[in-house]
Amino acid sequence: MRLHEIKPAPGSTKHRKVVGRGRGSGHGTTAGRGGKGQTARTGSSIPAWFEGGQMPLIRRLPKRGFTNIFKRDYAIINVELLERFDSGQEVTPALLVSKRLIRPRSAGLKVLGTGALTKALMVHAHKFSQSAAAKIEAAGGKVQVIERD
């Protein structure tokens, strides 16, 4: 092996595009920038939402609704999810968070009535749907509402 035989690995180097060196190069005249106008100039950057001075779509549409600052987002679980716990166990929001069934940053826990329950459980939650409370009590369990501050 000699010094003049050493070459970089295939694909490791890339040739720089040379523009503005005549029509024969294929990158002459406009140098790959297209025609004249705003985008052919140096430093041009137009936001994707810009509509050429026309009134933008977001300003043409009417405003609707509002954000309720008092809204509480409850973590929701269904009765069928409680089937995985042992009979007689107390199910609390802290237990559900530790088992990664709900997220810890919710405003509270609401139990809904989808599915069936065969085990007697003591369920602590901030809210219960009527069907969920009926199914828990029908299985021999108890419903305990956690009071909010």
Chimera marker file (.cmm) of the C-alpha trace (Angstrom):
<marker_set name="trace">
<marker id="1" x="0.000" y="0.000" z="0.000" r="1" g="1" b="0" radius="0.5"/>
<marker id="2" x="1.320" y="3.400" z="-0.944" r="1" g="1" b="0" radius="0.5"/>
<marker id="3" x="0.285" y="6.893" z="0.141" r="1" g="1" b="0" radius="0.5"/>
<marker id="4" x="-1.335" y="7.710" z="-3.210" r="1" g="1" b="0" radius="0.5"/>
<marker id="5" x="-3.472" y="4.542" z="-3.011" r="1" g="1" b="0" radius="0.5"/>
<marker id="6" x="-5.241" y="5.489" z="0.256" r="1" g="1" b="0" radius="0.5"/>
<marker id="7" x="-8.890" y="6.513" z="-0.276" r="1" g="1" b="0" radius="0.5"/>
<marker id="8" x="-11.689" y="7.282" z="2.178" r="1" g="1" b="0" radius="0.5"/>
<marker id="9" x="-14.329" y="4.616" z="2.814" r="1" g="1" b="0" radius="0.5"/>
<marker id="10" x="-17.108" y="4.537" z="0.188" r="1" g="1" b="0" radius="0.5"/>
<marker id="11" x="-19.934" y="6.887" z="1.108" r="1" g="1" b="0" radius="0.5"/>
<marker id="12" x="-17.987" y="8.675" z="3.853" r="1" g="1" b="0" radius="0.5"/>
<marker id="13" x="-17.288" y="11.801" z="1.782" r="1" g="1" b="0" radius="0.5"/>
<marker id="14" x="-19.702" y="13.901" z="-0.250" r="1" g="1" b="0" radius="0.5"/>
<marker id="15" x="-18.893" y="16.383" z="-3.010" r="1" g="1" b="0" radius="0.5"/>
<marker id="16" x="-19.999" y="19.958" z="-2.442" r="1" g="1" b="0" radius="0.5"/>
<marker id="17" x="-22.553" y="21.240" z="-4.973" r="1" g="1" b="0" radius="0.5"/>
<marker id="18" x="-20.854" y="23.948" z="-7.066" r="1" g="1" b="0" radius="0.5"/>
<marker id="19" x="-23.403" y="26.451" z="-8.357" r="1" g="1" b="0" radius="0.5"/>
<marker id="20" x="-23.299" y="29.559" z="-10.503" r="1" g="1" b="0" radius="0.5"/>
<marker id="21" x="-20.553" y="28.349" z="-12.875" r="1" g="1" b="0" radius="0.5"/>
<marker id="22" x="-22.346" y="28.540" z="-16.220" r="1" g="1" b="0" radius="0.5"/>
<marker id="23" x="-25.210" y="26.773" z="-17.944" r="1" g="1" b="0" radius="0.5"/>
<marker id="24" x="-23.137" y="23.762" z="-18.912" r="1" g="1" b="0" radius="0.5"/>
<marker id="25" x="-22.682" y="22.773" z="-15.274" r="1" g="1" b="0" radius="0.5"/>
<marker id="26" x="-26.420" y="22.297" z="-14.804" r="1" g="1" b="0" radius="0.5"/>
<marker id="27" x="-26.391" y="24.708" z="-11.843" r="1" g="1" b="0" radius="0.5"/>
<marker id="28" x="-25.849" y="27.960" z="-13.687" r="1" g="1" b="0" radius="0.5"/>
<marker id="29" x="-28.050" y="31.065" z="-14.228" r="1" g="1" b="0" radius="0.5"/>
<marker id="30" x="-30.312" y="30.919" z="-11.134" r="1" g="1" b="0" radius="0.5"/>
<marker id="31" x="-27.947" y="28.552" z="-9.252" r="1" g="1" b="0" radius="0.5"/>
<marker id="32" x="-30.701" y="26.163" z="-8.189" r="1" g="1" b="0" radius="0.5"/>
<marker id="33" x="-32.832" y="28.883" z="-6.553" r="1" g="1" b="0" radius="0.5"/>
<marker id="34" x="-35.667" y="28.801" z="-9.092" r="1" g="1" b="0" radius="0.5"/>
<marker id="35" x="-37.033" y="31.997" z="-10.607" r="1" g="1" b="0" radius="0.5"/>
<marker id="36" x="-36.962" y="35.563" z="-9.326" r="1" g="1" b="0" radius="0.5"/>
<marker id="37" x="-38.789" y="36.790" z="-6.258" r="1" g="1" b="0" radius="0.5"/>
<marker id="38" x="-38.820" y="36.657" z="-2.497" r="1" g="1" b="0" radius="0.5"/>
<marker id="39" x="-37.478" y="33.117" z="-2.120" r="1" g="1" b="0" radius="0.5"/>
<marker id="40" x="-34.592" y="33.726" z="-4.548" r="1" g="1" b="0" radius="0.5"/>
<marker id="41" x="-33.172" y="36.413" z="-2.253" r="1" g="1" b="0" radius="0.5"/>
<marker id="42" x="-30.652" y="35.895" z="0.519" r="1" g="1" b="0" radius="0.5"/>
<marker id="43" x="-32.038" y="35.409" z="4.029" r="1" g="1" b="0" radius="0.5"/>
<marker id="44" x="-35.579" y="34.628" z="2.900" r="1" g="1" b="0" radius="0.5"/>
<marker id="45" x="-37.609" y="32.488" z="5.274" r="1" g="1" b="0" radius="0.5"/>
<marker id="46" x="-41.378" y="32.537" z="4.929" r="1" g="1" b="0" radius="0.5"/>
<marker id="47" x="-43.468" y="30.811" z="7.630" r="1" g="1" b="0" radius="0.5"/>
<marker id="48" x="-45.558" y="27.858" z="6.448" r="1" g="1" b="0" radius="0.5"/>
<marker id="49" x="-48.787" y="29.642" z="7.465" r="1" g="1" b="0" radius="0.5"/>
<marker id="50" x="-48.015" y="32.861" z="5.518" r="1" g="1" b="0" radius="0.5"/>
<marker id="51" x="-50.526" y="33.425" z="2.714" r="1" g="1" b="0" radius="0.5"/>
<marker id="52" x="-48.822" y="36.199" z="0.773" r="1" g="1" b="0" radius="0.5"/>
<marker id="53" x="-50.460" y="39.088" z="2.600" r="1" g="1" b="0" radius="0.5"/>
<marker id="54" x="-53.963" y="37.632" z="2.287" r="1" g="1" b="0" radius="0.5"/>
<marker id="55" x="-55.926" y="37.509" z="5.545" r="1" g="1" b="0" radius="0.5"/>
<marker id="56" x="-54.741" y="34.244" z="7.166" r="1" g="1" b="0" radius="0.5"/>
<marker id="57" x="-57.190" y="31.384" z="7.619" r="1" g="1" b="0" radius="0.5"/>
<marker id="58" x="-56.873" y="31.462" z="11.409" r="1" g="1" b="0" radius="0.5"/>
<marker id="59" x="-58.013" y="35.103" z="11.416" r="1" g="1" b="0" radius="0.5"/>
<marker id="60" x="-60.821" y="34.517" z="8.891" r="1" g="1" b="0" radius="0.5"/>
<marker id="61" x="-62.531" y="31.898" z="11.060" r="1" g="1" b="0" radius="0.5"/>
<marker id="62" x="-64.738" y="32.982" z="13.984" r="1" g="1" b="0" radius="0.5"/>
<marker id="63" x="-63.667" y="32.397" z="17.573" r="1" g="1" b="0" radius="0.5"/>
<marker id="64" x="-65.717" y="29.797" z="19.414" r="1" g="1" b="0" radius="0.5"/>
<marker id="65" x="-65.912" y="28.472" z="22.950" r="1" g="1" b="0" radius="0.5"/>
<marker id="66" x="-63.762" y="29.087" z="25.990" r="1" g="1" b="0" radius="0.5"/>
<marker id="67" x="-61.520" y="27.203" z="28.411" r="1" g="1" b="0" radius="0.5"/>
<marker id="68" x="-63.119" y="26.464" z="31.762" r="1" g="1" b="0" radius="0.5"/>
<marker id="69" x="-60.441" y="27.169" z="34.380" r="1" g="1" b="0" radius="0.5"/>
<marker id="70" x="-62.403" y="25.253" z="37.042" r="1" g="1" b="0" radius="0.5"/>
<marker id="71" x="-62.579" y="21.984" z="35.069" r="1" g="1" b="0" radius="0.5"/>
<marker id="72" x="-61.300" y="18.876" z="36.858" r="1" g="1" b="0" radius="0.5"/>
<marker id="73" x="-59.908" y="15.982" z="34.843" r="1" g="1" b="0" radius="0.5"/>
<marker id="74" x="-60.635" y="12.718" z="36.615" r="1" g="1" b="0" radius="0.5"/>
<marker id="75" x="-58.695" y="9.525" z="36.031" r="1" g="1" b="0" radius="0.5"/>
<marker id="76" x="-61.226" y="6.984" z="34.777" r="1" g="1" b="0" radius="0.5"/>
<marker id="77" x="-61.246" y="3.232" z="35.327" r="1" g="1" b="0" radius="0.5"/>
<marker id="78" x="-63.927" y="0.663" z="34.578" r="1" g="1" b="0" radius="0.5"/>
<marker id="79" x="-65.251" y="-2.042" z="36.891" r="1" g="1" b="0" radius="0.5"/>
<marker id="80" x="-63.693" y="-4.748" z="34.671" r="1" g="1" b="0" radius="0.5"/>
<marker id="81" x="-60.227" y="-3.403" z="35.589" r="1" g="1" b="0" radius="0.5"/>
<marker id="82" x="-60.914" y="-4.105" z="39.281" r="1" g="1" b="0" radius="0.5"/>
<marker id="83" x="-61.221" y="-7.835" z="38.529" r="1" g="1" b="0" radius="0.5"/>
<marker id="84" x="-57.404" y="-8.193" z="38.671" r="1" g="1" b="0" radius="0.5"/>
<marker id="85" x="-57.312" y="-7.444" z="42.416" r="1" g="1" b="0" radius="0.5"/>
<marker id="86" x="-57.714" y="-10.110" z="45.113" r="1" g="1" b="0" radius="0.5"/>
<marker id="87" x="-61.047" y="-10.555" z="46.851" r="1" g="1" b="0" radius="0.5"/>
<marker id="88" x="-61.389" y="-8.458" z="50.026" r="1" g="1" b="0" radius="0.5"/>
<marker id="89" x="-58.624" y="-6.042" z="48.998" r="1" g="1" b="0" radius="0.5"/>
<marker id="90" x="-58.961" y="-2.278" z="49.435" r="1" g="1" b="0" radius="0.5"/>
<marker id="91" x="-58.575" y="-0.463" z="46.114" r="1" g="1" b="0" radius="0.5"/>
<marker id="92" x="-57.412" y="3.132" z="46.530" r="1" g="1" b="0" radius="0.5"/>
<marker id="93" x="-56.163" y="5.754" z="44.062" r="1" g="1" b="0" radius="0.5"/>
<marker id="94" x="-52.649" y="5.346" z="45.540" r="1" g="1" b="0" radius="0.5"/>
<marker id="95" x="-52.742" y="1.596" z="44.843" r="1" g="1" b="0" radius="0.5"/>
<marker id="96" x="-53.883" y="2.190" z="41.258" r="1" g="1" b="0" radius="0.5"/>
<marker id="97" x="-51.051" y="4.701" z="40.748" r="1" g="1" b="0" radius="0.5"/>
<marker id="98" x="-48.491" y="2.237" z="42.130" r="1" g="1" b="0" radius="0.5"/>
<marker id="99" x="-49.802" y="-0.462" z="39.732" r="1" g="1" b="0" radius="0.5"/>
<marker id="100" x="-49.597" y="2.117" z="36.885" r="1" g="1" b="0" radius="0.5"/>
<marker id="101" x="-53.284" y="1.836" z="36.053" r="1" g="1" b="0" radius="0.5"/>
<marker id="102" x="-53.876" y="5.600" z="36.406" r="1" g="1" b="0" radius="0.5"/>
<marker id="103" x="-51.632" y="8.647" z="36.278" r="1" g="1" b="0" radius="0.5"/>
<marker id="104" x="-50.768" y="10.456" z="39.510" r="1" g="1" b="0" radius="0.5"/>
<marker id="105" x="-51.502" y="14.002" z="38.306" r="1" g="1" b="0" radius="0.5"/>
<marker id="106" x="-55.264" y="13.645" z="37.906" r="1" g="1" b="0" radius="0.5"/>
<marker id="107" x="-57.798" y="15.655" z="39.923" r="1" g="1" b="0" radius="0.5"/>
<marker id="108" x="-59.367" y="12.481" z="41.286" r="1" g="1" b="0" radius="0.5"/>
<marker id="109" x="-60.625" y="9.008" z="40.426" r="1" g="1" b="0" radius="0.5"/>
<marker id="110" x="-63.953" y="8.086" z="38.850" r="1" g="1" b="0" radius="0.5"/>
<marker id="111" x="-65.123" y="4.477" z="38.535" r="1" g="1" b="0" radius="0.5"/>
<marker id="112" x="-67.388" y="3.630" z="35.586" r="1" g="1" b="0" radius="0.5"/>
<marker id="113" x="-69.548" y="0.542" z="35.121" r="1" g="1" b="0" radius="0.5"/>
<marker id="114" x="-68.257" y="-1.147" z="31.947" r="1" g="1" b="0" radius="0.5"/>
<marker id="115" x="-67.606" y="-4.876" z="32.406" r="1" g="1" b="0" radius="0.5"/>
<marker id="116" x="-68.374" y="-7.389" z="35.137" r="1" g="1" b="0" radius="0.5"/>
<marker id="117" x="-67.037" y="-7.820" z="38.680" r="1" g="1" b="0" radius="0.5"/>
<marker id="118" x="-67.128" y="-11.089" z="40.636" r="1" g="1" b="0" radius="0.5"/>
<marker id="119" x="-64.884" y="-10.227" z="43.617" r="1" g="1" b="0" radius="0.5"/>
<marker id="120" x="-65.871" y="-8.402" z="46.799" r="1" g="1" b="0" radius="0.5"/>
<marker id="121" x="-63.678" y="-5.300" z="46.980" r="1" g="1" b="0" radius="0.5"/>
<marker id="122" x="-63.601" y="-2.136" z="49.093" r="1" g="1" b="0" radius="0.5"/>
<marker id="123" x="-63.224" y="0.603" z="46.460" r="1" g="1" b="0" radius="0.5"/>
<marker id="124" x="-62.208" y="4.154" z="47.431" r="1" g="1" b="0" radius="0.5"/>
<marker id="125" x="-62.757" y="6.815" z="44.742" r="1" g="1" b="0" radius="0.5"/>
<marker id="126" x="-63.863" y="10.422" z="44.356" r="1" g="1" b="0" radius="0.5"/>
<marker id="127" x="-66.802" y="9.576" z="42.088" r="1" g="1" b="0" radius="0.5"/>
<marker id="128" x="-68.775" y="6.494" z="41.018" r="1" g="1" b="0" radius="0.5"/>
<marker id="129" x="-71.289" y="6.049" z="38.246" r="1" g="1" b="0" radius="0.5"/>
<marker id="130" x="-74.592" y="4.513" z="39.375" r="1" g="1" b="0" radius="0.5"/>
<marker id="131" x="-73.960" y="1.314" z="37.418" r="1" g="1" b="0" radius="0.5"/>
<marker id="132" x="-70.420" y="0.962" z="38.845" r="1" g="1" b="0" radius="0.5"/>
<marker id="133" x="-71.644" y="1.348" z="42.428" r="1" g="1" b="0" radius="0.5"/>
<marker id="134" x="-74.426" y="-1.180" z="41.790" r="1" g="1" b="0" radius="0.5"/>
<marker id="135" x="-72.012" y="-3.764" z="40.310" r="1" g="1" b="0" radius="0.5"/>
<marker id="136" x="-69.473" y="-3.392" z="43.147" r="1" g="1" b="0" radius="0.5"/>
<marker id="137" x="-72.178" y="-3.794" z="45.799" r="1" g="1" b="0" radius="0.5"/>
<marker id="138" x="-73.814" y="-6.692" z="43.907" r="1" g="1" b="0" radius="0.5"/>
<marker id="139" x="-70.472" y="-8.542" z="44.014" r="1" g="1" b="0" radius="0.5"/>
<marker id="140" x="-70.421" y="-8.119" z="47.819" r="1" g="1" b="0" radius="0.5"/>
<marker id="141" x="-68.035" y="-5.183" z="47.906" r="1" g="1" b="0" radius="0.5"/>
<marker id="142" x="-68.325" y="-1.668" z="49.329" r="1" g="1" b="0" radius="0.5"/>
<marker id="143" x="-68.158" y="1.775" z="47.780" r="1" g="1" b="0" radius="0.5"/>
<marker id="144" x="-66.348" y="4.538" z="49.697" r="1" g="1" b="0" radius="0.5"/>
<marker id="145" x="-66.520" y="8.128" z="48.332" r="1" g="1" b="0" radius="0.5"/>
<marker id="146" x="-63.399" y="10.178" z="49.060" r="1" g="1" b="0" radius="0.5"/>
<marker id="147" x="-64.324" y="13.747" z="49.980" r="1" g="1" b="0" radius="0.5"/>
<marker id="148" x="-62.537" y="16.573" z="48.142" r="1" g="1" b="0" radius="0.5"/>
<marker id="149" x="-60.940" y="19.514" z="49.941" r="1" g="1" b="0" radius="0.5"/>
<link id1="1" id2="2" r="1" g="1" b="0" radius="0.2"/>
<link id1="2" id2="3" r="1" g="1" b="0" radius="0.2"/>
<link id1="3" id2="4" r="1" g="1" b="0" radius="0.2"/>
<link id1="4" id2="5" r="1" g="1" b="0" radius="0.2"/>
<link id1="5" id2="6" r="1" g="1" b="0" radius="0.2"/>
<link id1="6" id2="7" r="1" g="1" b="0" radius="0.2"/>
<link id1="7" id2="8" r="1" g="1" b="0" radius="0.2"/>
<link id1="8" id2="9" r="1" g="1" b="0" radius="0.2"/>
<link id1="9" id2="10" r="1" g="1" b="0" radius="0.2"/>
<link id1="10" id2="11" r="1" g="1" b="0" radius="0.2"/>
<link id1="11" id2="12" r="1" g="1" b="0" radius="0.2"/>
<link id1="12" id2="13" r="1" g="1" b="0" radius="0.2"/>
<link id1="13" id2="14" r="1" g="1" b="0" radius="0.2"/>
<link id1="14" id2="15" r="1" g="1" b="0" radius="0.2"/>
<link id1="15" id2="16" r="1" g="1" b="0" radius="0.2"/>
<link id1="16" id2="17" r="1" g="1" b="0" radius="0.2"/>
<link id1="17" id2="18" r="1" g="1" b="0" radius="0.2"/>
<link id1="18" id2="19" r="1" g="1" b="0" radius="0.2"/>
<link id1="19" id2="20" r="1" g="1" b="0" radius="0.2"/>
<link id1="20" id2="21" r="1" g="1" b="0" radius="0.2"/>
<link id1="21" id2="22" r="1" g="1" b="0" radius="0.2"/>
<link id1="22" id2="23" r="1" g="1" b="0" radius="0.2"/>
<link id1="23" id2="24" r="1" g="1" b="0" radius="0.2"/>
<link id1="24" id2="25" r="1" g="1" b="0" radius="0.2"/>
<link id1="25" id2="26" r="1" g="1" b="0" radius="0.2"/>
<link id1="26" id2="27" r="1" g="1" b="0" radius="0.2"/>
<link id1="27" id2="28" r="1" g="1" b="0" radius="0.2"/>
<link id1="28" id2="29" r="1" g="1" b="0" radius="0.2"/>
<link id1="29" id2="30" r="1" g="1" b="0" radius="0.2"/>
<link id1="30" id2="31" r="1" g="1" b="0" radius="0.2"/>
<link id1="31" id2="32" r="1" g="1" b="0" radius="0.2"/>
<link id1="32" id2="33" r="1" g="1" b="0" radius="0.2"/>
<link id1="33" id2="34" r="1" g="1" b="0" radius="0.2"/>
<link id1="34" id2="35" r="1" g="1" b="0" radius="0.2"/>
<link id1="35" id2="36" r="1" g="1" b="0" radius="0.2"/>
<link id1="36" id2="37" r="1" g="1" b="0" radius="0.2"/>
<link id1="37" id2="38" r="1" g="1" b="0" radius="0.2"/>
<link id1="38" id2="39" r="1" g="1" b="0" radius="0.2"/>
<link id1="39" id2="40" r="1" g="1" b="0" radius="0.2"/>
<link id1="40" id2="41" r="1" g="1" b="0" radius="0.2"/>
<link id1="41" id2="42" r="1" g="1" b="0" radius="0.2"/>
<link id1="42" id2="43" r="1" g="1" b="0" radius="0.2"/>
<link id1="43" id2="44" r="1" g="1" b="0" radius="0.2"/>
<link id1="44" id2="45" r="1" g="1" b="0" radius="0.2"/>
<link id1="45" id2="46" r="1" g="1" b="0" radius="0.2"/>
<link id1="46" id2="47" r="1" g="1" b="0" radius="0.2"/>
<link id1="47" id2="48" r="1" g="1" b="0" radius="0.2"/>
<link id1="48" id2="49" r="1" g="1" b="0" radius="0.2"/>
<link id1="49" id2="50" r="1" g="1" b="0" radius="0.2"/>
<link id1="50" id2="51" r="1" g="1" b="0" radius="0.2"/>
<link id1="51" id2="52" r="1" g="1" b="0" radius="0.2"/>
<link id1="52" id2="53" r="1" g="1" b="0" radius="0.2"/>
<link id1="53" id2="54" r="1" g="1" b="0" radius="0.2"/>
<link id1="54" id2="55" r="1" g="1" b="0" radius="0.2"/>
<link id1="55" id2="56" r="1" g="1" b="0" radius="0.2"/>
<link id1="56" id2="57" r="1" g="1" b="0" radius="0.2"/>
<link id1="57" id2="58" r="1" g="1" b="0" radius="0.2"/>
<link id1="58" id2="59" r="1" g="1" b="0" radius="0.2"/>
<link id1="59" id2="60" r="1" g="1" b="0" radius="0.2"/>
<link id1="60" id2="61" r="1" g="1" b="0" radius="0.2"/>
<link id1="61" id2="62" r="1" g="1" b="0" radius="0.2"/>
<link id1="62" id2="63" r="1" g="1" b="0" radius="0.2"/>
<link id1="63" id2="64" r="1" g="1" b="0" radius="0.2"/>
<link id1="64" id2="65" r="1" g="1" b="0" radius="0.2"/>
<link id1="65" id2="66" r="1" g="1" b="0" radius="0.2"/>
<link id1="66" id2="67" r="1" g="1" b="0" radius="0.2"/>
<link id1="67" id2="68" r="1" g="1" b="0" radius="0.2"/>
<link id1="68" id2="69" r="1" g="1" b="0" radius="0.2"/>
<link id1="69" id2="70" r="1" g="1" b="0" radius="0.2"/>
<link id1="70" id2="71" r="1" g="1" b="0" radius="0.2"/>
<link id1="71" id2="72" r="1" g="1" b="0" radius="0.2"/>
<link id1="72" id2="73" r="1" g="1" b="0" radius="0.2"/>
<link id1="73" id2="74" r="1" g="1" b="0" radius="0.2"/>
<link id1="74" id2="75" r="1" g="1" b="0" radius="0.2"/>
<link id1="75" id2="76" r="1" g="1" b="0" radius="0.2"/>
<link id1="76" id2="77" r="1" g="1" b="0" radius="0.2"/>
<link id1="77" id2="78" r="1" g="1" b="0" radius="0.2"/>
<link id1="78" id2="79" r="1" g="1" b="0" radius="0.2"/>
<link id1="79" id2="80" r="1" g="1" b="0" radius="0.2"/>
<link id1="80" id2="81" r="1" g="1" b="0" radius="0.2"/>
<link id1="81" id2="82" r="1" g="1" b="0" radius="0.2"/>
<link id1="82" id2="83" r="1" g="1" b="0" radius="0.2"/>
<link id1="83" id2="84" r="1" g="1" b="0" radius="0.2"/>
<link id1="84" id2="85" r="1" g="1" b="0" radius="0.2"/>
<link id1="85" id2="86" r="1" g="1" b="0" radius="0.2"/>
<link id1="86" id2="87" r="1" g="1" b="0" radius="0.2"/>
<link id1="87" id2="88" r="1" g="1" b="0" radius="0.2"/>
<link id1="88" id2="89" r="1" g="1" b="0" radius="0.2"/>
<link id1="89" id2="90" r="1" g="1" b="0" radius="0.2"/>
<link id1="90" id2="91" r="1" g="1" b="0" radius="0.2"/>
<link id1="91" id2="92" r="1" g="1" b="0" radius="0.2"/>
<link id1="92" id2="93" r="1" g="1" b="0" radius="0.2"/>
<link id1="93" id2="94" r="1" g="1" b="0" radius="0.2"/>
<link id1="94" id2="95" r="1" g="1" b="0" radius="0.2"/>
<link id1="95" id2="96" r="1" g="1" b="0" radius="0.2"/>
<link id1="96" id2="97" r="1" g="1" b="0" radius="0.2"/>
<link id1="97" id2="98" r="1" g="1" b="0" radius="0.2"/>
<link id1="98" id2="99" r="1" g="1" b="0" radius="0.2"/>
<link id1="99" id2="100" r="1" g="1" b="0" radius="0.2"/>
<link id1="100" id2="101" r="1" g="1" b="0" radius="0.2"/>
<link id1="101" id2="102" r="1" g="1" b="0" radius="0.2"/>
<link id1="102" id2="103" r="1" g="1" b="0" radius="0.2"/>
<link id1="103" id2="104" r="1" g="1" b="0" radius="0.2"/>
<link id1="104" id2="105" r="1" g="1" b="0" radius="0.2"/>
<link id1="105" id2="106" r="1" g="1" b="0" radius="0.2"/>
<link id1="106" id2="107" r="1" g="1" b="0" radius="0.2"/>
<link id1="107" id2="108" r="1" g="1" b="0" radius="0.2"/>
<link id1="108" id2="109" r="1" g="1" b="0" radius="0.2"/>
<link id1="109" id2="110" r="1" g="1" b="0" radius="0.2"/>
<link id1="110" id2="111" r="1" g="1" b="0" radius="0.2"/>
<link id1="111" id2="112" r="1" g="1" b="0" radius="0.2"/>
<link id1="112" id2="113" r="1" g="1" b="0" radius="0.2"/>
<link id1="113" id2="114" r="1" g="1" b="0" radius="0.2"/>
<link id1="114" id2="115" r="1" g="1" b="0" radius="0.2"/>
<link id1="115" id2="116" r="1" g="1" b="0" radius="0.2"/>
<link id1="116" id2="117" r="1" g="1" b="0" radius="0.2"/>
<link id1="117" id2="118" r="1" g="1" b="0" radius="0.2"/>
<link id1="118" id2="119" r="1" g="1" b="0" radius="0.2"/>
<link id1="119" id2="120" r="1" g="1" b="0" radius="0.2"/>
<link id1="120" id2="121" r="1" g="1" b="0" radius="0.2"/>
<link id1="121" id2="122" r="1" g="1" b="0" radius="0.2"/>
<link id1="122" id2="123" r="1" g="1" b="0" radius="0.2"/>
<link id1="123" id2="124" r="1" g="1" b="0" radius="0.2"/>
<link id1="124" id2="125" r="1" g="1" b="0" radius="0.2"/>
<link id1="125" id2="126" r="1" g="1" b="0" radius="0.2"/>
<link id1="126" id2="127" r="1" g="1" b="0" radius="0.2"/>
<link id1="127" id2="128" r="1" g="1" b="0" radius="0.2"/>
<link id1="128" id2="129" r="1" g="1" b="0" radius="0.2"/>
<link id1="129" id2="130" r="1" g="1" b="0" radius="0.2"/>
<link id1="130" id2="131" r="1" g="1" b="0" radius="0.2"/>
<link id1="131" id2="132" r="1" g="1" b="0" radius="0.2"/>
<link id1="132" id2="133" r="1" g="1" b="0" radius="0.2"/>
<link id1="133" id2="134" r="1" g="1" b="0" radius="0.2"/>
<link id1="134" id2="135" r="1" g="1" b="0" radius="0.2"/>
<link id1="135" id2="136" r="1" g="1" b="0" radius="0.2"/>
<link id1="136" id2="137" r="1" g="1" b="0" radius="0.2"/>
<link id1="137" id2="138" r="1" g="1" b="0" radius="0.2"/>
<link id1="138" id2="139" r="1" g="1" b="0" radius="0.2"/>
<link id1="139" id2="140" r="1" g="1" b="0" radius="0.2"/>
<link id1="140" id2="141" r="1" g="1" b="0" radius="0.2"/>
<link id1="141" id2="142" r="1" g="1" b="0" radius="0.2"/>
<link id1="142" id2="143" r="1" g="1" b="0" radius="0.2"/>
<link id1="143" id2="144" r="1" g="1" b="0" radius="0.2"/>
<link id1="144" id2="145" r="1" g="1" b="0" radius="0.2"/>
<link id1="145" id2="146" r="1" g="1" b="0" radius="0.2"/>
<link id1="146" id2="147" r="1" g="1" b="0" radius="0.2"/>
<link id1="147" id2="148" r="1" g="1" b="0" radius="0.2"/>
<link id1="148" id2="149" r="1" g="1" b="0" radius="0.2"/>
</marker_set>
